Amino acid sequence: MLFALCSMPTRILSIHRYKRVTELLKRRQSDLTVVLEGVQKGHNLAAITRTCDAVGILQMHALMPSRIKRRRRPSGGSHKWVQLYTYDSMREIIERLRQDKFQILVAHQDNEARCYLDIDYTRPTALVFGTELFGVSPQTIDMADQKLYIPMMGMVESLNVSVAAGVILYETRRQRERAGLYEQPRLDNKTIERLTFEMMYPRVAEYYKSQNKPYPLLDEHGHMITGA
């Protein structure tokens, strides 16, 4: 009886977590992503990841210096909800996204760039942000479909990369919310089931993946069904 009473709060928290995870995944935008080209500072990576989670992004893609790859994942817990994939070349990232019909938009200000408010973000969209010091490389700009900029009214010419990402990402959220893209799940049921298990039971999921075994089923409260 004592064990049962002590375990009740844990089970209630588990049910609450399961509900939040399933609701989160139903709002995830599978056709909206962020690409980071060599972002150097860990706090910028963490801030951008946090904003991606807030606007419903499922995956991020990054070309990172090796020393950044070796560090811990972004802090604040957002890395649990946003998948970060790292690559050895920007061409590899962009070619992968083009296969999935993404428009490639780079944050870069010049005479050919369009104001970020004039872009249609309800289309499959990849937003590319560059290093804190140099921005997006010329090679990546050449591969993009469009350059965009944030109008500045002061003396400085650009915002911090994490701030710029936040400004643009919340415009993507505004447009997508207005278009009703958060109202219906954009992930298929199998993907939602898989990601739900991985978010609820990350260590168990790692074990099953290492054994090349299917995940256990979950009941309506998010508890593993033993013997299933």
N, C-alpha and C positions, 0 to 999 in steps of 0.2 A: 504493500500500500504506500509506504514512504517513497519507494522508487517511482511509483506511478505518479504521485503528487509532484515530485521533483521534476519529472520528465515532461509534465504538462506544459509549463511555459516554453520549453524548447520546441515542443510540437506545435504550439500556437505560433511561435516565431517562424517556424518552418513553413506553416501554411501561409502566413502573411508574406514571407519572402517569395514563395511559389507564385502567389497572386501578382506580386509586383513584377517578377521576372516575365511571366507570361504576358502581362499588359505591356511591358517594355518592348518585348519582341514583336508584338502586333503593331507597334508604331515605328519599328525600325525601317529606314529607307534604304533598301538594297541597291537603289540606283543613284545614290548620292555618296560621294567619298571625298576624302582629302588626301593629297599627295604632298609630302615634305621632301624637299631636295636639300639634304645636308644641313638640317637645323642643328645648330651646335649646342645650344644650352638646354639642360634638362628641365628647367622650370618652364621654358617655352613649350617644349614637347608635352609636359604635364598639363599646361593650361589649354593647349589646343585639343588634347585628348578629352579633357573635361568638357569643352564646348561641343565637341563632336558627340559626346554622349548626350548632352543637353538638347541637341537638335535632332537626335534620332539616327545618327550615323552608326552603321554596323562595323565597317572596316575602314582602316587607314592604311596607306602605303607610304613607305619611306626609303629614300636613299640616305644612308647615315654613315658618318665616319666610324671606323672600327672601334674607336675608344668609346663612342656613345653606345654602340651595340653591346659592349661588355658591361655597361652599367645596369643598375636596376631598372625595371620598367617604370613608367610614369607613376608618380605618387598620387595620393588622394583617392585611390580605389577605382578611378574611372577605367583603368586598364582592364579591369575584370569584365567590363561591359562593352568595350570597343576593341576589336581585334586589330593588332598592328602587325603588318607584314613588311619585312625589310628586304631590299634588293641590292644588287651590285651595279645596276645601271638604270638610268631614267628611261632609256629606250625600252627596256624590258617592261617597266611599269606601264608606260603609255601604250605600247603595243597590246598588252593584256587588256587594258581598259577600252581601247578602240575595238577589240573583238566583241566587247559587250555593248558597243554603240554609245559609249560615253562621249559627251563633248568635253574637250580638254581646255580649261580656262586657267590662265596664269595671272597671278597678281604682279603686274609690272606696268609702270607708268611711262608712257611716251606718247607721241602725237597720234599713234594709231590705236591706242587703248580706248575702250569704252568705259563709261561710268558704270560701276558695279550695280547700280539701280536699274540700268537699262537692259539687263540680261534676263533671259527666261531660264529660271532654275528648276522648272517643273520637268524639264527634259532630263534624261540620264546625264549627270554632271560630275566631273572630277575637277576639284579646285586645287591648283598647284601653288604652293608657297615656298620661297627659297630661303637661303641662309640669312642670318641676321645682318651680316655685313655687306654681302654682294647681291642678295636677292636671287632670282631665278637665273640660271645660266643661259647664255645665248643659244646654245644647242637645244635646250628645252623649249625656249621661246619659239624657235623655228618649228618645233613639232606640235605646237599648240594650235587650237582653232581660233582662239581669241585672247587678247590681252585685256585686262580690266584694271581699273584704278579706283581709289577712294578719294573724293575731292577733299582738299586740305585748305583751310582758311587762315592758317598761321604761317610762321616762319619755317617750321620743319617741313620736309618734303615727303615724309612717310611715317607710318605708325610702326610700333613694335610688331613683329610678325604674329605674335599670339593675339594682340589686340585687333590687327587687321583681319585675321582669320575669324575672330568673334563677330566683327561688324558684318562681314560678308555672309557668314554662316547663318546669322539671324535673319538676314534678308532672304536666304534660301528657305528658312523655316516659315517666314511670313507668307511667301508665295505658295509654298506647298500646303500650308494650313488652309489658305484661302481656296486652293484647288481641291481640297478634300483628300489629299494624299495620305493623311494620318488616320483617316477614318476606317479604312479597311486594311487588313494585313497585306504586306507586300512580299512577305516570305511564304513559301509553301509550307504545308503542315509538317512534312518530314524534317525540314530545316528547323522549324520552330521547336519540334520535339527534341532534336539533337542538341540545339543550343540551350534549351531549358535545362537539360540534364547537365551539360557542361558548366552552366552558371550556378546550378544548385549544388552540384557535387564535383567540383573541379579535380580533386585528388582521386576520387573514384574513377572519373572519366579518364584521367591520365593512365591509370592502371589498366582499364579495359582497352584503351588504345594501344598500349604496349603489348597486350596479349592478343591484339587483333580480334577482339570479341565485341559483339553488339552490346550496347548499354542495356541495363535492366529497365523494365518499364516503370513508369511512375503512375500512382493512383491519382484520384481527383484532388488530393491535398498536397501532391508533390512528394509523397513518400515512396521510396523504392519498393516494388513488389517483389518480395523474395520468392524464389522458386519458379518465377515466371519464365 
